[in-house]
Amino acid sequence: MTIKPLIILPDPLLREVSRPIETVDDTVRRFADDMLETMYDAPGIGLAAIQVGEPIRMLVLDISKEDEEKAPRVFLNPEIVASADERSVYEEGCLSIPDYYAEVERPAGVTVRYLGLDGKMHEEAAEGLYATCLQHEIDHLNGVLFIDYISKLKRDMVIKKFTKLARMKSA
Protein backbone atom coordinates (compact mmCIF):
# COMPACT_ATOMS: atom_id res chain seq x y z
CA MET A 1 0.00 0.00 0.00
CA THR A 2 1.11 3.52 -0.80
CA ILE A 3 0.30 6.83 0.84
CA LYS A 4 -0.66 9.24 -1.95
CA PRO A 5 0.04 13.00 -1.91
CA LEU A 6 -3.08 15.09 -1.32
CA ILE A 7 -4.29 17.67 -3.84
CA ILE A 8 -4.71 21.01 -2.03
CA LEU A 9 -6.86 24.05 -2.87
CA PRO A 10 -6.55 26.00 -5.24
CA ASP A 11 -5.57 23.05 -7.51
CA PRO A 12 -8.10 23.15 -10.42
CA LEU A 13 -8.30 19.33 -10.40
CA LEU A 14 -10.56 19.64 -7.33
CA ARG A 15 -13.20 21.24 -9.57
CA GLU A 16 -13.23 18.41 -12.13
CA VAL A 17 -16.13 15.98 -12.40
CA SER A 18 -14.83 12.45 -11.92
CA ARG A 19 -15.50 9.70 -14.47
CA PRO A 20 -17.30 6.44 -13.62
CA ILE A 21 -15.37 3.27 -12.88
CA GLU A 22 -16.07 0.75 -15.63
CA THR A 23 -14.59 -2.44 -14.13
CA VAL A 24 -13.93 -3.56 -10.57
CA ASP A 25 -10.57 -5.33 -10.76
CA ASP A 26 -7.40 -5.77 -8.70
CA THR A 27 -6.09 -2.35 -9.82
CA VAL A 28 -9.23 -0.68 -8.41
CA ARG A 29 -8.98 -2.71 -5.19
CA ARG A 30 -5.28 -1.81 -4.73
CA PHE A 31 -6.08 1.85 -5.31
CA ALA A 32 -8.87 1.63 -2.69
CA ASP A 33 -6.31 0.23 -0.22
CA ASP A 34 -3.94 3.12 -1.04
CA MET A 35 -6.75 5.62 -0.52
CA LEU A 36 -7.64 4.13 2.87
CA GLU A 37 -4.00 4.22 3.96
CA THR A 38 -3.74 7.85 2.78
CA MET A 39 -6.95 8.80 4.62
CA TYR A 40 -5.82 7.16 7.89
CA ASP A 41 -2.37 8.77 7.59
CA ALA A 42 -3.78 12.29 7.03
CA PRO A 43 -5.76 11.67 9.38
CA GLY A 44 -9.29 12.00 8.05
CA ILE A 45 -12.66 10.24 7.99
CA GLY A 46 -13.29 10.45 4.24
CA LEU A 47 -11.37 10.79 0.98
CA ALA A 48 -12.40 11.02 -2.67
CA ALA A 49 -10.10 9.74 -5.43
CA ILE A 50 -9.89 13.22 -6.99
CA GLN A 51 -8.18 14.40 -3.78
CA VAL A 52 -5.18 12.21 -4.64
CA GLY A 53 -5.21 13.21 -8.30
CA GLU A 54 -7.38 10.42 -9.75
CA PRO A 55 -10.57 11.75 -11.39
CA ILE A 56 -12.52 8.52 -10.88
CA ARG A 57 -15.77 8.03 -8.95
CA MET A 58 -14.38 6.35 -5.85
CA LEU A 59 -14.50 7.38 -2.23
CA VAL A 60 -13.45 5.81 1.03
CA LEU A 61 -14.55 6.60 4.55
CA ASP A 62 -14.33 5.42 8.11
CA ILE A 63 -16.30 7.29 10.75
CA SER A 64 -15.36 4.94 13.63
CA LYS A 65 -14.08 6.69 16.72
CA GLU A 66 -10.44 6.42 17.84
CA ASP A 67 -11.23 3.86 20.55
CA GLU A 68 -13.33 1.71 18.19
CA GLU A 69 -12.24 -0.92 15.69
CA LYS A 70 -11.62 0.53 12.23
CA ALA A 71 -14.60 0.22 9.87
CA PRO A 72 -13.29 1.15 6.40
CA ARG A 73 -15.84 1.56 3.60
CA VAL A 74 -15.28 1.86 -0.16
CA PHE A 75 -17.90 3.28 -2.56
CA LEU A 76 -17.53 3.10 -6.34
CA ASN A 77 -19.74 5.26 -8.59
CA PRO A 78 -21.84 6.40 -5.59
CA GLU A 79 -24.98 8.42 -6.20
CA ILE A 80 -27.54 9.88 -3.83
CA VAL A 81 -30.93 8.46 -4.79
CA ALA A 82 -32.96 10.01 -1.95
CA SER A 83 -32.50 12.80 0.61
CA ALA A 84 -34.35 13.50 3.84
CA ASP A 85 -36.35 16.71 4.16
CA GLU A 86 -34.92 17.19 7.65
CA ARG A 87 -31.65 19.18 7.74
CA SER A 88 -28.63 18.97 10.00
CA VAL A 89 -25.57 21.13 10.54
CA TYR A 90 -22.05 19.79 11.05
CA GLU A 91 -18.75 21.55 11.29
CA GLU A 92 -16.93 20.20 8.24
CA GLY A 93 -13.29 20.18 7.30
CA CYS A 94 -11.46 18.78 4.29
CA LEU A 95 -8.07 17.17 3.74
CA SER A 96 -7.74 19.31 0.58
CA ILE A 97 -8.40 22.51 2.58
CA PRO A 98 -6.22 21.86 5.66
CA ASP A 99 -7.01 23.50 8.99
CA TYR A 100 -10.17 25.24 7.78
CA TYR A 101 -13.56 24.34 9.24
CA ALA A 102 -17.05 25.72 8.70
CA GLU A 103 -20.61 24.80 9.60
CA VAL A 104 -22.46 23.31 6.63
CA GLU A 105 -26.16 22.47 6.45
CA ARG A 106 -27.11 19.34 4.50
CA PRO A 107 -29.93 16.78 4.46
CA ALA A 108 -29.87 14.81 7.73
CA GLY A 109 -30.18 11.52 5.87
CA VAL A 110 -29.55 10.14 2.39
CA THR A 111 -29.91 6.89 0.51
CA VAL A 112 -26.88 6.03 -1.60
CA ARG A 113 -26.59 3.54 -4.47
CA TYR A 114 -23.06 2.39 -5.25
CA LEU A 115 -20.91 -0.36 -6.66
CA GLY A 116 -18.96 -2.34 -4.08
CA LEU A 117 -15.49 -3.86 -4.41
CA ASP A 118 -17.40 -7.12 -4.95
CA GLY A 119 -18.60 -5.70 -8.29
CA LYS A 120 -22.25 -5.69 -7.15
CA MET A 121 -24.70 -2.81 -6.80
CA HIS A 122 -25.66 -1.87 -3.24
CA GLU A 123 -28.08 0.63 -1.76
CA GLU A 124 -27.98 1.89 1.79
CA ALA A 125 -29.49 4.57 3.98
CA ALA A 126 -27.25 6.82 6.06
CA GLU A 127 -27.95 9.36 8.79
CA GLY A 128 -26.01 11.81 10.94
CA LEU A 129 -22.25 12.07 10.47
CA TYR A 130 -22.29 9.09 8.07
CA ALA A 131 -24.76 10.90 5.76
CA THR A 132 -22.79 14.15 6.00
CA CYS A 133 -19.52 12.40 5.16
CA LEU A 134 -21.05 10.60 2.15
CA GLN A 135 -22.52 13.86 0.83
CA HIS A 136 -19.21 15.70 1.33
CA GLU A 137 -17.21 13.03 -0.56
CA ILE A 138 -19.80 12.60 -3.34
CA ASP A 139 -19.66 16.38 -3.79
CA HIS A 140 -15.90 16.00 -4.44
CA LEU A 141 -16.67 13.57 -7.27
CA ASN A 142 -18.80 16.32 -8.82
CA GLY A 143 -16.21 19.10 -8.41
CA VAL A 144 -18.02 20.64 -5.43
CA LEU A 145 -16.22 21.64 -2.21
CA PHE A 146 -17.74 22.20 1.23
CA ILE A 147 -16.72 25.87 1.02
CA ASP A 148 -19.29 26.21 -1.78
CA TYR A 149 -21.94 26.03 0.96
CA ILE A 150 -20.62 29.01 2.94
CA SER A 151 -20.98 32.71 2.17
CA LYS A 152 -19.21 34.09 -0.90
CA LEU A 153 -17.19 36.45 1.31
CA LYS A 154 -15.84 33.62 3.50
CA ARG A 155 -15.27 31.36 0.47
CA ASP A 156 -13.32 34.08 -1.36
CA MET A 157 -11.15 34.65 1.75
CA VAL A 158 -10.35 30.92 1.99
CA ILE A 159 -9.51 30.65 -1.73
CA LYS A 160 -7.33 33.77 -1.53
CA LYS A 161 -5.45 32.38 1.50
CA PHE A 162 -4.76 29.01 -0.17
CA THR A 163 -3.81 30.65 -3.49
CA LYS A 164 -1.26 32.80 -1.64
CA LEU A 165 0.11 29.73 0.21
CA ALA A 166 0.44 27.81 -3.09
CA ARG A 167 2.31 30.76 -4.66
CA MET A 168 4.69 30.92 -1.69
CA LYS A 169 5.42 27.17 -1.93
CA SER A 170 6.16 27.33 -5.66
CA ALA A 171 8.37 30.44 -5.37
N, C-alpha and C positions, 0 to 999 in steps of 0.2 A: 504494500500500500504506500501511496505517496501523498504527502501534504502539498496541495496546490497553492500557488500564490493567489491572493484575493484581488479582484478588480475593485478599485476605489473610485468614488465620485471625484472628479467629473468625467471619468472615462465614458465616451459615447456608447460603448458596448452595452452599458447598463440600460440603455433606452431601446435596444433592439428587441424585436419579437422573436422568441425562440421557435425553432422548427420541431415538428413532431418526431418522435423516435419511431422508426419503421420496424425494427427487429430487436427483440430482447435476446441478446447473446452474451457470451463471456466478456466481451469488450465492455458492454453496457454494465454488466455486474461488477467488473473490476473498477470502472469509473465510479459507480455508486459507492464502493468501498473507499475509494480515494476521497470522495466528497464527504463521507461520514468522518473519516479521519481528519480531514481539513476542518470540518465544523467543530469537532470535539477539541481540536488543537487551538481554535481561535480565541476563546471558546464561545460557542453560540448554540442556539436551539433549533435553527433552521438554516438551510443553504440551498440556493437555486444554482443550477449548472452555469448559468450566465455569469454568476459572481466569481467563477474561476475560469472565465473566458470561453466556455463552451455554450454556444447558443442552441442548446437542445432542451426539450421540455422534460426536465428531470429535476426533482427536488428531494431533499432529505430533511428529516427533522427528528428530534428527540426532546420531548418536553418533560422527561423524568427529572425529578429533583436530585440534587447532589448525593443525598443519602439513600437513594433508590437505585435499583438495578437499571442499567441502561436499557432503553427501549427504542432502538433505531428503527425508523420507518423510511421507505423509499417509494416515491410516487412518480410514475412515468406518464406523460401526457395527461396530467390531472386537469379536470375542469369542474367548475362549480355548477351543479345542476339545479340546486335550490338554495335559497337563503331565507333565514328567519326574518320576520318583520321586526322583532325585538332587536334593539341595538345595545352594544356594549362599548366601553372605552378602556383601552389598555395603553400604558406607556410603552411605545415601541422603540426599538433600536435596530440597527442593521450593521452587519459585518462590513458592508461596502461604504458605510458612512460612520466610521468609528467614533465612539464617544459622543454621539449626538442622540438625544432621546426626545420624543414628543408624544403627547396624548393623541391617539387616533381613534375615531369612532367607526365601527364596522358592524355588520350583522352579527348578532350574538351566536348564531349557529348557521352551519352550511352543510349541504350534502355534496360530497365530491365523488366523481367517477374517475377512475384511473386504471392504468395498466400496472400490474405488479411485476416484480422480477421473475415471477412464475410464468409470465407471458399471458396471464388471464386478466379479464376485466373485473374490476371490483367497484363497489359503491359503498360509501360509508358516511354516516352522519357524525358531525363534530360540533362541540360546543366549547365555550369559554376560551381559554388560552390556546387549546388545540385548534379551534376554528380560526382564531386570529392569526396564528402561525401559518396555517394552510393558506389563508387569504393573502397574507403578506408575501409568501413565497410564490404563489401562483401569479400575483401581481408582477413579480420580477420576470416571470416567463413572458409577460406581455409588455415589458418595457416600462412598467409603472413602479415608482418608488414610494415608500411610506411618506416622504416629505411632500408628495403631491396632494396629500390630504390635509396639510396645514396651510396657514395663510400664505399668500403670495409674498408678503414682506419677509416672514420668517424663512420661507423656502429660498428666496433670493439671497438672504444673508448666509444661509448654509452653503449654497452653491458657490457664492463668492469666496467664502472661507476655504472651501476645499479646492477651488480653482487656484487660489493663491498658494496653498500648501503644495499642490502639484507642480506649480511653476518653480517654487523654491527648491523642490527635490530634483527637478530636471536641470536646474541652473548650475 
